[in-house]
Amino acid sequence: MKPKKKDIRSLTKEQLREFFEKNGDKAFRGNQVYEWLWTKSLHTFEAMTNISKETREMLQENFVINHIEVDSMQRSKDGTIKNGIRLHDGLIVESVLIPTEKRTTACVSSQVGCSLDCRFCATSRLKRMRNLNPDEIYDQVVAINKQSKLYHNHKLSNIVFMGMGEPLMNYNNVIKSIDKITSPEGLGMSSKRITVSTSGVPKIIKKMADDEVKFNLAVSLHSAIDEVRTSIMPFNETFPLKDLGESLVYWYEKTQRVVTYEYIVWDGINDKKEDIKALINFCKLIPCKVNLIEYNPIDDGEFQQASSRAIDNYISNLEMHDIVVNVRRSRGKDIDAACGQLANKS
Ligand code: SAH
């Protein structure tokens, strides 16, 4: 049996240059091919018009270009677009384009399914099937950038890693994808416009600080009381709040960057005085802001959004303690494209 061809996009630019040199060509050819693969995002060797026919055939014999396809597209009344993305092995993930008046945001997936088990999130029902490769994350951004230009006449302005999966459980590939997204040889986007959202993996948060990453960090907190948090996010047992808090202090010391806490208030779960008090104490650890997000129901009503009175209570108490708090309305709910609703229903 012939050995399986390698995905050419798993090679770094340096490795591509070496490949050409070894094959009796100029290293510079590697730069040209790299540009087709990343800057221009083309997915066939034939399209590489400044490369000779022989070289293209030689590439074809040695490599494949794995790439994603937009398999399905749904548009919400509010302009949100949910894409079902088919990966080269047939698995599907979802990515969302979220337009607002001033900008368009891509919400991308980092894993097929998810390693975590948050009880209120549809993706957790899928279990983790595999991590996405850097090019599979990059391609989602390229696809949504095209949609942004087509439907909104401007380039994508922001990226959030809030689709399927836990980005910090696929850290190396997420970092590689962000390198490509921000590189002038890739999409040239600013890392300040990228937010990685995590349920909180303390060891990796510290590593990110050590790596001096330049993107923003958001943590899905939902409760600052271990017992409550473990009951809704069972992995909190392994990564308790004390460790999470310590890692965030480390993050802030190293990066001086504010962290956003994502927080849903549920009826009867975290709507009491002591829940608010615990959140305020947690917020004292480092400069931060709180995004109160609307709950998007996923099933039989086990979880229900708290009353507006309970939410107002949170807001006034946080503000009393000078904590910045925003209320985030959901987008794309009618097509199951909102946070926590991504589960390949179609
Ligand atoms: N694993 C990462 C990123 C994916 S979840 C994380 O946990 O942050 C992205 C955001 O959607 C998180 O803040 C998560 O808590 C939130 N979320 C999950 N399920 C939700 C639901 N049903 N309604 C609203 N937000 C939800």
Residues whose N, C-alpha, C, O or C-beta is under 5 A from the ligand:
A	BS01	SAH	F120 C121 F161 M162 G163 G165 E166 P167 S197 T198 S199 S220 E262 E294 Y295 N296 I298 C339 G340
